[in-house]
Amino acid sequence: MLPVSAWDWCGGYGLDKIPSPAMNNFEQVLVLGEHKLTNANDAEQQVLKYLWGIKRHQPWRQSAVGFFLGGFEFGVIRGDQSGTEETRFDIRSVDGAIQFIRALYWLSMASNLELGNDPDYTTRTAVCQQKIKGKIETFVGREVATIKCETTTYQMEDILYNGVSIRGRGTRLYAVKDSSGNGMPLVLKDMWFDTGRKLDDIFFHD
């Protein structure tokens, strides 16, 4: 599932129109799914890889959502740094069919916030070119523009480190500048941590 803006190149969203290939990438995708003809478990494993891809390419997401369909079994997975949770149901049953319709409706109508976007992040369009099979392809993605920490907003210059784990602290380091006026270059560290544990500086000091 892509943002509606992916259809702007062909005159707007419609059933007979396809999204821009340039926007079909991990930086733009909202939700990813997988369909296997027979095995829902195989589809589920593929979706877990998709969630990793979303989290890797969209640092402004607190969580990511995916869905899978295998045989007559449909499932939805949500993942963040604490792990993943999922629900699945048999679409042949009356209750399962109703849940299936509700899930598709929610996936198509959910806001960016409901799909896991962090409200403290803003994003901007990022255009890049890549050589694929000898041909230069243009991709239209997104990147972090600003990050708000309490009352201070920082302008993002670059990502210095991007944690790749689907679970854990998910540490990221950003090269930023204070957008309040002085423009001083800084390093901003973003990570998840267990509120029941001591912070590293306190632990090592003890």
C-alpha positions, -999 to 999 in steps of 0.1 A, spaced: 0 0 0 14 34 -11 3 70 -4 -23 84 -27 4 108 -41 20 78 -59 -8 81 -84 -3 118 -91 18 111 -122 -11 94 -140 -37 120 -132 -49 108 -98 -60 77 -80 -84 53 -98 -91 16 -102 -77 16 -138 -45 34 -129 -12 22 -115 11 40 -91 44 56 -101 72 30 -103 95 56 -88 75 57 -56 73 19 -53 100 16 -26 105 9 11 107 47 19 72 53 6 53 22 14 27 24 41 18 -13 45 32 -45 29 16 -79 25 23 -113 11 1 -140 -5 10 -177 -7 -14 -201 -23 -11 -228 3 10 -219 34 2 -190 56 33 -196 77 56 -190 47 37 -158 40 41 -147 76 79 -152 75 81 -131 44 60 -103 60 85 -103 90 112 -95 65 91 -67 50 87 -53 85 124 -53 89 127 -34 56 102 -8 66 118 -2 100 153 0 83 142 26 57 117 46 77 133 57 110 102 79 117 81 48 123 75 37 159 59 5 145 51 -11 112 21 -32 100 19 -60 75 -6 -86 64 -5 -121 49 -28 -146 33 -22 -183 28 -48 -208 18 -79 -196 37 -59 -180 66 -55 -142 68 -33 -125 94 -21 -90 104 12 -84 121 24 -53 140 61 -49 150 81 -25 170 114 -27 189 98 -47 217 88 -75 193 59 -85 171 22 -93 177 -2 -108 153 -37 -121 148 -50 -145 122 -83 -161 113 -100 -185 88 -118 -164 62 -142 -194 55 -160 -189 88 -186 -161 92 -166 -144 119 -134 -148 100 -149 -133 68 -162 -103 88 -128 -98 105 -111 -100 70 -133 -72 57 -127 -51 88 -89 -56 86 -88 -46 49 -110 -15 56 -87 -4 85 -56 -10 65 -69 12 37 -83 40 59 -58 41 88 -39 74 93 -1 76 93 -2 79 131 -22 47 133 3 30 111 31 39 134 45 73 124 62 91 153 45 126 155 79 141 167 94 134 132 87 153 100 98 140 66 107 154 32 109 141 -3 142 125 -13 150 118 -49 179 94 -58 192 76 -88 205 41 -90 219 20 -118 199 -12 -122 209 -37 -150 228 -10 -168 200 16 -167 197 46 -145 165 45 -125 150 74 -105 134 67 -71 112 92 -51 115 83 -14 113 101 19 138 110 46 138 126 80 136 164 79 133 173 116 132 156 150 115 172 180 129 164 215 108 180 242 108 217 233 138 216 208 135 208 171 166 196 153 172 197 115 184 163 103 216 164 82 225 127 79 220 93 95 253 82 111 242 48 124 210 28 118 204 -3 140 193 -32 119 177 -54 146 140 -60 144 140 -62 181 161 -45 208 172 -9 213 171 -1 176 198 26 182 201 53 156 225 82 155 217 114 135 239 143 125 217 173 133 217 210 138 197 230 163 170 247 142 165 274 169 191 297 153 227 289 161 230 259 137 255 242 159 263 206 146 253 179 170 249 142 173 214 130 184 210 94 197 176 77 195 169 44 210 144 22 229 151 12 264 135 -7 292 121 19 317 126 -7 345 164 -7 340 190 19 349 203 41 321 238 31 309 255 61 324 240 54 358 248 16 356 285 21 347 289 49 372 277 25 400 
